[in-house]
């Protein structure tokens, strides 16, 4: 039974299972489990714990104890009673006097932490867990009772988890007033909940006056709901309904439910309830935005149109221009023109489907990735930099690469490779039509999603497929001649600019040292290609020289690049608006201010993003309009993979950047067009001019 269930799990669940097993093995009690240890086995060096007592116990009343946890450094965090997809809750034992009983531990409102697709329920910084003790009415009390205690828990950073434990002795004193204020109070009214085939629906009576800038429900029942899934909240009057997707690999059953409703600002309430009717409310206050998928045929047309528009983007212009010349040359033969068109289309479609399939597979495994995710990887950018440099020097005539010749007649293998390259180079560009189709691809079944990626590739390849099959179009191309070689060398300029942009991107992704070592390796490769070109001109065997000259530089890069890599900071790029760096908490705080909010998501490798910023965002007139209207600006930089941003993009129905959101006071987000006009933002700001 256990083996049959374990292997079908997604990777993120398997990882969670391993972490949980490791945590449980680390926390196994000694053989004399009925006795409380007299010495700690692991210690509490990473998160120290001490047991505090609130005054003297009184017979017949509840006596409050508190476990105060203090991390040794900010990176360490502890866990709620239900730790989420990974981690371990606290295990406490107290050897109380006869007749004294320990009540349920009371926790403050936890936070969410998403790591590699695993949702954790954590506490950062100092926190306290209250432990009520019921004192019998006939208890004889002469002071604080002398009793033994032992607690086991887990201390984690983003990279490592360490078991902790401590032998406890109660000491009087502590800030019990603050600790009790931090504990989520229990709602007096019991909630009702129901479970559908895919969702847990929880009715929570909550006064309409309570503000909910960023609600989140922490469900105490383990493996009932999908902890990392997007939660939807509907509200009318004094009733709130939370809808949470079920854990696909859980039982989907519960006789009662309990948890904490977090308001988004560190406050929250506890709830408990049994099965009952849950009202159908119509007003959504939080949840996925704009993810209702249109009919499939409109998405197919959108993907086709989006791919077609990529042909005029600067990302792929140098490659496509020379492809057109190749087809002009192939136009001397009808068969060659068609075979080139088909081979090029096959390369483009295969690349788009392959990238889409890889993205969907990574998301299914729990990774938070989106379209153009490969450009968030320094290693992929280095490969693209090398490729762009090789193409640049080839265009410039430094050497010849016959299998990819653009001017010496068409070859299907060369056309296929050109199609692969064109599709890969086009991924930083997004635009109208394409965004909706790719966003929907994240929600559709895999076959339909892959169909959309294929149609995107077909749209990108369509002009050259038509040129290959329609002689009238081919005849309009310039006639082959010596000028084609000159044009090829001219195209080395924009291709070289692409290589320079990739060098700049390596600085953003890995730091200046990383980029410097990449340039050293690149110099060796260009030197080797120059030697190849000289040997080719002399009619001698050339390609063995490439390996001899380039190998030392490539080996140097293989060792030096990982060593020199520096994790980039999360600081937003410089802007005249001085925007706040995006986080859910920061967005909730900005929206709670009652001012309009403009939030944009960008990346250094996103061409459309940079064009929009120069044309419509980073303008003095826009800055003045925002200042007059009191607009709060916020930016999410997705240059390097950021799981919180990726998850937020998915909630908005976006597969990648750019994404522009405008929040009117006390209103839901409005998605702005992906191509901004110079006056659009100023017009939005004018609605709120003071």
VENGIGI-V847187 format. One record per backbone hydrogen bond with DSSP energy under -0.5 kcal/mol. NH is the residue of the N-H (numbers start at 0). CO is the residue of the C=O. E is the energy in kcal/mol with one decimal. If there is no record, write none. Layout:
# VENGIGI-V847187
nh = [NH:NH]
co = [CO:CO]
e = [E:E]
This chain:
# VENGIGI-V847187
nh = [4:5:6:8:12:13:14:15:16:17:18:19:20:21:22:23:24:25:26:27:32:34:47:49:51:51:52:53:54:59:59:60:62:64:64:65:66:67:67:68:68:69:71:75:76:77:79:82:84:85:90:92:94:95:99:100:102:105:106:108:110:112:114:114:117:118:119:119:120:121:121:122:124:126:128:129:129:130:131:132:133:134:134:135:138:140:141:146:147:148:149:150:151:152:153:154:155:156:161:163:164:165:167:170:172:175:178:179:180:181:182:183:184:186:190:191:192:193:195:195:199:200:200:201:201:202:203:203:204:205:205:209:213:215:217:217:218:219:220:223:225:226:228:231:232:233:234:235:238:239:240:241:242:243:243:245:246:247:249:256:258:259:260:261:261:262:263:268:269:270:272:273:274:275:280:283:284:285:288:292:297:298:299:300:301:302:303:304:305:306:307:308:309:310:311:312:315:316:319:320:321:322:323:324:325:326:327:328:329:330:331:332:336:336:337:338:339:340:341:342:343:344:345:346:347:348:349:350:351:352:353:354:355:356:357:358:359:360:361:362:363:364:365:366:368:370:372:374:375:376:377:380:381:382:383:384:385:386:387:388:389:390:391:392:393:394:395:396:397:398:401:403:404:414:415:416:417:418:419:420:421:422:423:424:425:426:426:427:428:433:434:436:437:438:439:440:441:441:442:443:448:449:450:451:452:453:454:455:456:457:458:459:460:461:463:464:465:466:467:468:469:470:472:473:474:475:475:476:483:484:485:486:487:488:489:490:491:492:493:494:495:496:497:498:499:500:501:502:503:504:505:506:507:508:509:510:514:515:516:517:518:519:520:521:522:523:524:525:526:527:528:529:530:531:532:533:534:535:536:537:538:539:544:545:545:546:547:548:549:550:552:553:554:555:556:557:558:559:560:562:563:564:565:567:577:579:581:586:587:588:589:590:591:592:592:593:594:596:597:598:598:599:600:601:605:606:607:609:610:611:612:613:614:615:616:617:618:622:623:624:625:626:627:628:629:629:630:631:632:633:634:635:636:637:637:645:646:647:648:649:650:651:652:653:658:660:661:662:663:663:666:669:670:671:675:679:680:682:683:684:685:686:686:687:688:689]
co = [0:1:2:5:9:9:10:11:12:13:14:15:16:17:18:19:20:21:22:24:30:31:69:67:49:65:170:63:52:134:135:57:132:62:130:51:128:49:65:66:126:47:45:72:155:122:120:80:118:118:151:149:147:93:96:133:131:129:104:181:121:119:112:117:114:116:112:117:82:110:119:77:75:68:66:105:127:64:103:62:100:60:132:133:135:138:139:144:94:167:92:165:90:163:87:161:76:159:154:152:42:150:148:50:52:173:174:175:176:177:178:106:267:269:271:202:273:200:193:198:243:193:198:199:241:191:201:239:202:203:237:206:262:261:215:259:216:257:257:220:244:224:225:242:285:240:282:238:235:203:233:201:231:199:241:197:223:245:246:272:270:217:268:215:259:266:266:260:184:258:256:190:254:192:278:281:232:232:650:290:294:294:295:296:297:298:299:300:301:302:303:304:305:307:308:309:312:312:315:316:317:318:319:320:321:322:323:324:325:326:328:329:329:332:333:334:335:336:337:338:339:340:341:342:343:344:345:346:347:348:349:350:351:352:353:354:355:356:357:358:359:360:362:361:366:654:369:371:372:373:375:376:377:378:379:380:381:382:383:384:385:386:387:388:389:390:391:393:392:392:399:400:401:410:411:412:413:414:415:416:417:418:419:420:421:422:423:424:425:431:430:432:433:434:435:436:437:438:439:439:444:445:446:447:448:449:450:451:452:453:454:455:456:457:460:460:461:462:463:464:465:468:469:469:470:471:472:473:480:481:481:482:483:484:485:486:488:489:489:490:491:492:493:494:495:496:497:498:499:500:501:502:503:504:505:506:510:511:512:513:514:515:516:517:518:519:520:521:522:523:524:525:526:527:528:529:530:531:532:533:535:534:541:541:542:542:543:544:545:546:548:549:550:551:552:553:554:555:556:558:559:560:509:508:574:632:634:582:583:584:585:586:587:588:589:590:589:662:631:596:660:633:658:635:602:604:427:605:606:607:608:609:610:611:611:612:616:618:619:620:621:622:623:624:625:626:625:595:630:597:579:599:634:601:635:641:642:643:644:645:646:647:649:648:600:598:669:596:661:667:663:661:668:659:673:676:676:678:679:680:681:682:683:684:685:627]
e = [-1.3:-1.9:-1.5:-1.3:-0.5:-2.1:-2.9:-2.0:-2.3:-2.3:-2.6:-2.6:-2.6:-2.7:-2.5:-2.6:-2.8:-2.1:-1.1:-0.9:-1.9:-1.8:-2.3:-1.5:-0.5:-3.1:-2.2:-2.6:-1.4:-0.6:-0.9:-2.0:-3.3:-0.5:-2.2:-2.4:-3.0:-2.7:-0.7:-0.6:-3.1:-2.9:-3.0:-1.7:-2.6:-1.9:-2.0:-0.7:-3.3:-0.5:-2.8:-2.6:-3.1:-1.4:-2.1:-1.7:-3.6:-3.2:-0.5:-0.9:-2.7:-2.0:-0.6:-2.5:-2.3:-0.5:-2.6:-0.5:-2.5:-2.5:-0.7:-1.8:-0.7:-1.8:-2.2:-2.2:-0.5:-2.9:-0.5:-2.9:-3.0:-1.8:-0.6:-0.5:-1.6:-0.7:-0.5:-1.0:-0.5:-0.9:-2.6:-2.0:-2.4:-2.3:-0.6:-2.6:-2.1:-2.8:-3.3:-2.8:-1.6:-1.7:-3.0:-1.9:-1.7:-1.8:-2.3:-2.6:-1.5:-1.6:-1.0:-1.2:-0.7:-2.4:-2.5:-0.6:-1.3:-2.3:-0.5:-3.0:-3.1:-3.0:-0.6:-0.5:-2.8:-3.0:-0.6:-3.6:-0.5:-0.5:-1.9:-1.8:-1.9:-1.8:-0.6:-3.2:-0.7:-2.8:-0.7:-0.9:-2.8:-0.9:-1.3:-2.4:-2.8:-2.7:-2.9:-2.0:-1.6:-2.0:-3.0:-2.6:-3.0:-2.6:-0.5:-2.9:-1.9:-0.5:-1.8:-2.8:-1.8:-2.3:-3.1:-3.2:-0.7:-2.7:-0.6:-1.9:-3.4:-2.3:-2.1:-1.1:-0.8:-1.9:-0.8:-0.8:-2.5:-1.3:-2.6:-0.6:-0.7:-1.6:-2.5:-2.0:-2.3:-2.7:-2.4:-2.8:-2.8:-2.4:-2.0:-2.2:-1.0:-1.3:-1.8:-1.5:-0.9:-0.6:-2.6:-2.6:-1.5:-1.7:-2.2:-1.5:-2.1:-2.2:-2.0:-2.2:-2.4:-1.1:-1.4:-2.4:-0.6:-2.3:-2.1:-2.6:-2.6:-2.3:-2.8:-2.6:-2.8:-2.3:-2.6:-2.1:-2.3:-2.9:-2.5:-2.0:-2.4:-2.8:-2.7:-2.6:-2.4:-3.0:-2.3:-2.3:-2.5:-2.5:-2.4:-2.2:-2.3:-1.5:-1.5:-2.7:-1.2:-2.4:-1.4:-1.6:-1.8:-1.3:-0.6:-2.1:-2.2:-1.9:-2.6:-2.5:-2.5:-2.5:-3.2:-2.3:-2.4:-2.5:-2.2:-2.5:-1.9:-2.8:-2.2:-1.1:-2.6:-0.6:-0.5:-2.1:-1.8:-2.4:-2.8:-2.2:-2.2:-2.2:-2.1:-2.3:-2.8:-2.3:-2.1:-2.6:-1.3:-0.6:-0.8:-0.5:-1.8:-2.7:-1.5:-1.5:-2.5:-2.5:-2.1:-1.6:-0.7:-0.9:-1.8:-1.7:-2.4:-2.8:-1.7:-1.7:-1.8:-2.3:-2.3:-2.1:-2.0:-2.5:-2.4:-1.9:-2.2:-1.4:-0.6:-2.0:-2.6:-2.1:-1.9:-1.2:-2.3:-0.6:-0.8:-1.8:-2.6:-0.6:-0.8:-1.3:-1.6:-1.1:-1.1:-2.6:-2.2:-1.8:-2.1:-2.1:-0.9:-1.8:-0.5:-1.7:-2.2:-2.2:-1.8:-1.9:-2.3:-2.3:-1.9:-1.9:-2.3:-2.0:-2.0:-1.4:-1.6:-2.3:-2.6:-1.9:-1.9:-2.6:-2.3:-1.8:-2.0:-1.9:-2.2:-2.4:-2.6:-1.7:-1.8:-2.6:-2.6:-2.1:-2.2:-2.3:-2.0:-2.1:-2.5:-2.1:-2.3:-2.5:-2.2:-1.5:-1.2:-2.7:-1.3:-0.6:-1.0:-0.9:-1.7:-2.4:-2.6:-2.0:-0.5:-2.5:-2.7:-2.1:-2.4:-2.3:-1.4:-3.2:-2.3:-1.1:-2.2:-1.0:-1.6:-0.6:-1.2:-2.3:-2.4:-2.5:-2.6:-2.4:-2.4:-2.6:-1.9:-0.6:-0.9:-1.3:-0.7:-2.2:-2.7:-0.6:-2.8:-2.2:-2.4:-2.4:-1.4:-0.8:-0.5:-2.0:-2.3:-2.5:-2.4:-2.1:-2.4:-3.1:-1.3:-3.4:-2.2:-2.2:-2.3:-2.0:-2.6:-2.2:-2.4:-1.7:-0.9:-0.5:-2.5:-3.0:-0.5:-2.3:-2.4:-2.5:-0.6:-3.5:-0.7:-2.6:-2.5:-1.9:-2.9:-2.2:-2.0:-1.4:-1.7:-2.7:-1.1:-3.1:-2.3:-3.1:-0.6:-0.5:-1.7:-2.1:-0.5:-2.6:-0.6:-1.1:-0.6:-1.9:-1.9:-2.4:-1.8:-0.6:-1.0:-1.9:-1.0:-1.6]
